[in-house]
Amino acid sequence: MFFIKSFFIIIITISTIFATENINYPKQFQGIIQQQNDYSCGTATVAKLIQGLYRTKITEKEVVDIILKDKNETIVKEIKEKGYSLLNLQNGSTSLGYKAMWRKIAPQHLPMIKQPVVILIGLKSEFPHFVVLKGVRDGEAYLADPIRGNVRVNYEKLIEEGISKKYPSWYVMGTQTPSENWRKNSILALSKDKDVRYKRHITDAQANIRNMLSLSKKEQLSFSIDYTRDISKSNLQGLELKEVRDNYKFGATYGITDNSEIGASFDTSKSTISNNFSSQKIKTDWSQGYNLGFTYRDKFDNSNTMGAIYGLNGSYLKDYELFNSSLSATVYKNIDGVSLIGGGAINKSFSNDTAIESELEDYSIGLNLGIIKPFANRYSASLIGSYQFDVGKQENSSDIYTLRSSLSWIYDKHIQVQPNLGMSFNDDYSQPNYSFGINLLYLGGW
């Protein structure tokens, strides 16, 4: 028990240290045209370049419409699967009246550009990405990214992720020279003052952690499969019992708006119970459960450095005719590549079976604190501690302390794999309970 309580002290200390750090957060998406589909970073970037250089009010849809004009269904389908080509973007910009041309530029020459350009980054990854390069100053590249917003990245790191023997040069699209005063009030213009540039651009690590906390985009449909094995041991007057429970969960979520989603899932589990006096094992039948939930995110500021995620959920456990409803709230704070989270939930259960109903608490309350940290382009880790206690008619109910860690790996732009480990204690058992599992997530198109 000392270990778990010490963990909470550590988490609270970390939260205090980061919360008191004086950091000026930029307006992450100020002036950014955010892409509307997972394949449309190119068209959003072209729209932003035209808007920023020529003071023309243009939308991503207008760029899309001009590119897809007179295209047959086969070509349109190919674009949706693979994204817009370099030639698509060049012709689209030219057709809108802004002559464009792609060039290959060596890494050492790119910092010499005189005006913002479209650049293809991440050539060594499985999903290259179009952004506007505003310029390179003091070894940092400043980007207008249709997904991550106004971002600054170490230029050497950008080279490392995008340049190789196979791709020794940048692919850069420049447009016709704008008027001399294009910098006036343009979001693409870089200040000579480094502090001002830093206030207007977040780091790539900050941008990555923000995207991790995103909900499903509007009309985005995603699917998940979870497997967890729970192992618990108890000692009842010399009789040692061991229970191994295998849990499977199949879920889907759908984005109603960019800040709200609905989700539904089906789960099933089965237990095997053994003891130290007999080799015989007892296997239970498969139990079934159904879940339905709604989630909403409230951003406390435009840059999404702090906000809250609220959830309303209901579930039904068929075998016990057990209904459960819960209301939850989680507050997050993003600080230079780390996300601190804390929140709680209140649960109410009831059953049509009077015997089960008599054993239920009036309410169950859970509190949690944790930290999420991305440490590479494809990886992030989390550590979450929670405390659960009951309120109501059962005087001998047990408080539960849980520690859970997970590692997320992004296989490609649609698939994420997340193995996890967990450990919990309660007031009744001297031995901890353990769990391990894996989650597979498929992010649909949007």
N, C-alpha and C positions, 0 to 999 in steps of 0.2 A: 504493500500500500504506500510505503514511503516513496517508492520510485515514481508512482503515478502522480502523487501530490507534488513531488519535486518537479515533475515535468510541467505541471500547470504553472508553477512559480517561474520556471525558465521561459515559457511561452509569454507570460504576462510581462516579464522583464524585457524580452525582445520587442514586444509591442510598444512598450514605453520608450525604449531607445529610439526606434524608428519614428514613432509619432512625434517626438520632440525635435527631430532633425529639421533644420530650416532649409527647405527645398522649394524653389519657385517652379510651379508646374505650368507648362505652356498650354495654349489652346490647341489641343491635338488635331482637331479637324477643321480649324479655321481656314476657310477658303478652299477646302478640299472637295473635289467631286468624287464621292464614294461610288465604287463600282456596284452595279445592280445585279450582276450575275457572277458566278464563280469563274466564268470564262471571259469576262469583259474588262479586265484591267487595262487592256490596250485602248479601248474606246474611251474609257473614263480619263485616261492619261492624255490622250489627244485633245479631248474637250478642255481639260485643265490647262494644257499648254497654250491653246488658242485663246482661251479666256484670259490667261495671265499676261500674254505678250501683246495682244491686240485689243484688249478691253471690249471683247465681243461676248455678249451674253449667249452662251451656247450650252446645250445639255448633252449628256452622254447619248440620249435617245436620238438626237439629231445626227450625231456621228454614226450611230448604228444604222439609222434609216438610210443614210447616203451610201454606206458600204453595202447594205443588203439589197439596195434598189436593183431590180431586174435579176436578182439571183434566184436560181431554181431551188427546189426543196432539198435536193441532195447536197448542194453547197452550203445551204443554211444549216442543215443537220451536221455537216462536217465541222463548221465553225463552232457550233455549240458543244461539240465533243472535244475539239482540239484547241479552240480559241482563235483569235484573229491573227492572221499572218502579218509579217512586216509589210508586204505589198498592200494588203487590205488597209492598213493604217495610213500608209503613204498616199494611196489613191483617195482615201476618205478625206484627209486633210486638204489635198489639192483640189478635190471636187467642191469643197466648202469655200475655196478661194484663197487658201493659204498653202502655197507651193511647198512641198516637203520632199526630202531625199534622205535615204539611209546611207550611212558610211561606216566603215570599220576604222576605229581609232585605237591606237596603242595605249596601254594603261598610263604610260608616262606623259602622254600628250592630252589626255582627257581634262586634267585640271586647268588647261589653258583656254577652255571654251569661253566665248564672250557673252553668250546668252543661254537661257535654259533650253534643254533638249529632252527628247524621250530616249530612254536607255533601257535595254533589256538586261536585268540583273539575274543572279542565281543560275547561270548557264550550266554549272556543274551539278545542280540539283535536279530532281525529277519534275519540278514545276517552276520553270523560269517565269519571271514576273516583270511587267512593264511599269516603270515609274517615270516621273519627271525629275531630272537632275537639275537642281537650281544652280549648283556650283560646288567647287571644292575649296575649302578654306582651312588653313592650318592643319592639314592632314585629315580633315573630316569632310565627308560627302553629305550634302544637304538635299533631302529628297521630299517630293510631294507624292506620297504613296496612296493609291486609291483604296487600300485596305487599312494601313497602319497610320495614315495621317502625315503630319509634318515631322519627319524623322531625320536624325543625324547619325551617321555610321562612320566608324573609322575607315578611311579609304583603303588601307592595306587589307582590312578584313573584307571589304567589298570585293577587292581584287581576288583574295583567297577563295571566296565563294563563287566567283564568276569567271575567272580566267584560268586556262589550262593549256596544255599542248594542243588539245583538240580545238579549243576556242582561245587563241592567243590575243584577240582584240575585242574591244567593246563593239556592240551593234548600237549605233547612235542615229536617231532621226532628228535632223535639224529642219527648221522652217525658215521662210523668207525673213529678211532682216526687219524687225519692227521699228517704230518711230523712236527717236532718241530719248523721249521722255517716258518710255514704257515702264520704267521702274517706279514711277510715281503711283503710290497706292496699290502696287501689284504684290500679291502674296508670294510671287515667285522671286521677288527681288531680295537679295541678301544684304543685311546691314553690315557696315564695316566694323561695328562694335560687337565683339565676341559675346559679351554678356547678353546683348539683345538677341543675338542668334540663338543662344542657349535657351532663352526664355520662350522662344517661338518654336523650338524643335525638341521633341523628346528623344531619348536614346532608343536604339533598336531593342534593347532589353526591356525598357519600359513598354514599348509598343507590343512586344510579344506577350507580356504578362496581361495586358489589357485584353488582347484577343482570346486568351485562355478563359477569361471570365465572361465571354460573350454568350448570349443565348442564341437559339436558332434564328437565322435571318427570316424576314417575311417570306412566307410560302416555301420555306426550306423543310423538307421531310427527312428525318434521320432515324436510324434503327440501331439498336444495341442488343448484345447478348452478354449476359453475366453468368459466371460460374464461381461459386464460393464453397469452400469446405470448412465447416466449423468443428473444432475438436474441444470437448469439455470433459473434465474429470471431477468426481466428487467422492467423498468418503462418508458413508453413513454407518457409524458404529462398526467399523472394520470391513464393511462391504464397499469395495472400490468399484465405482461405476464409470464407464467411459462411453461417451456418446459421440458418434461421428455423423454429422448431418451434411448432405450434399444439396446445394441450392442452385437452381437454374432460373434465370429471369430473362424474359424476352420483352423488349420495350420499343416504343416509337414515340417521337416528338414531332410537332409541327409548329412552325413559326407563324403566329397570328400577325404580329408586327415585329419590328426589329428589337422591341423591348418586352415581348410577351410570347409565351408558348404554352401549348397544351401537351400533355403526355399521357400515355396509357401503357400498361404492362401486364403481363401474365407471369406468375412465378409458381414453381413447383419444387418440392423438397422431399427428401426421404432420409430416415435415420437408421443407424445400426448401433445397438446398445449391447455392451459386453460387460462382464464382471470378473473379479479375481478368483471366484469359487467355481466357475463353470466355463467350459469351452464353448458352450452354446451361445449363439448370438441372436438377439431379437431384432428383426427388421420391421419397420413400420411401413404402412402403405404410403403411397405418394399423396402428399397434401397439396392443395391448390389454392392460389390466391389471385385476386384481381385488384388492380390499382388504377386510379385516375387522378390527374393533378393539373393544376394551373400555376404558372410561374410568371412573375412580373418583375422587371428591373427598373429601379428609380435612380437615375444619375443625379448626384448632388452638385455636379459642375459640368461644364461643357467638355472638359478634357477627360471626363470619366476617371479621374484619379481617386474618387471616392463615391460610393453609392451603396445601395441596398438591393437585395434580391428577396422577394416575398413569395411564399408558396402556400397553396391550399390543396390538400390532398385527402383522398378518401380511399379506403381499401376494404376488401371483404375476404375473409378466410373461410372457405367453403366448409371444411370438415367440422369446424366448431361454430358455424353460423355467427362468426365474430366480425363485427364492423368496427372500423377505426377511422377517425378523422383527425387531421392535424393542421395546425397553422404555424408557419415558420417564418423567420426573418434572419437574414445574414447580411452583415455590414462588411464591406471590403475597403481596404485602403492600399493603393498602389504606390510603392516608393522605390524608385530607381531599380527596377528589375526584380522586385520582390512584392508579393501580394500578401497582406495580412488580413485574415478573416476571423470574424467572431459573430456568434449569434445564438439563437435558441429556438425551441419548438415546444408547443403544448399539444398533448395528444389526449383524446378521449375515446375509450373503447366501450362497446356494449354488445350483448349477445341475446339471441332469442332463447338460448338454453339457460334456464333459471339457475342451475347449479354453477355454470361458468360465470354468469352475471354476478353471482354473490361473491366470487373470488376476485373480481376486477376492482382496481383502484378507481377513485373518482377521476383523477387526472394523472398523467405522466408528463414530466417536464425534463427537457434535455438542453444542456448548454454546451457550446463548443468553441474552441480557439484553435487557430492553425496558421500555417504559413505555406505558400506555394512559390516555387522558385524554378524558372527555366534556366538551364545551364548549357544548352546547345540548341542549334536550330531545330532539331527534331525531338528534343527531350525536355521534360520538366518533372519535378518531384514535389510531393506534398507531404506534410506531416500534420495530422489533425488529432487533437485531444478532446474528449467529451466526457461529460458527467451527467448521469440520468438518475432522477429520483421520482418517487411516487407521492402523490398527495391524496389522502382519503382514508377509507375505512379499514385498510389492512395495517395493523400496527407493526407487524414483523416483516414488512417488505424490505428488499435490499437495494441499496444504492449501487450503481454500476459505473465503473471508470473504464474508459476505452482509449486506446492509442492505436491509430491507424496510419500507415504510410503507403504511398503509391508512386509508381513511376510511369509516366506517359510517354509513349513513343509514337511519333507520327510517321506512318509508313508512306503515305502519299497524301494528296490533298483531300481524299475521301475517307481514308481508313486510319483509325487510331487504336493502338493496343495499350492496355493499362493493367499490368500486374499489380497486386496489392497484398499487404500483410497486415494483420491486426492482432491485438492482444487486449484482453479485458479482465478486470477483477470485480468481485462484488463482496458484500459483507458476509456471505454465507460460506464461501469456499476459500480454502487456503491456497489452492492451486489456481493459476491463471488459465483462462480459456484462450485458445489460439484460433486464427483463421487465415486462410490464404485463398487467393482466387485470381481471376483474370476477366477483364472487360474488353469486348470488341465493339467498336463504334464505327458506324458507316454514316458519313455526312453526305446527304443528298445534295443535288444541285439547287441553286437559288438565284 
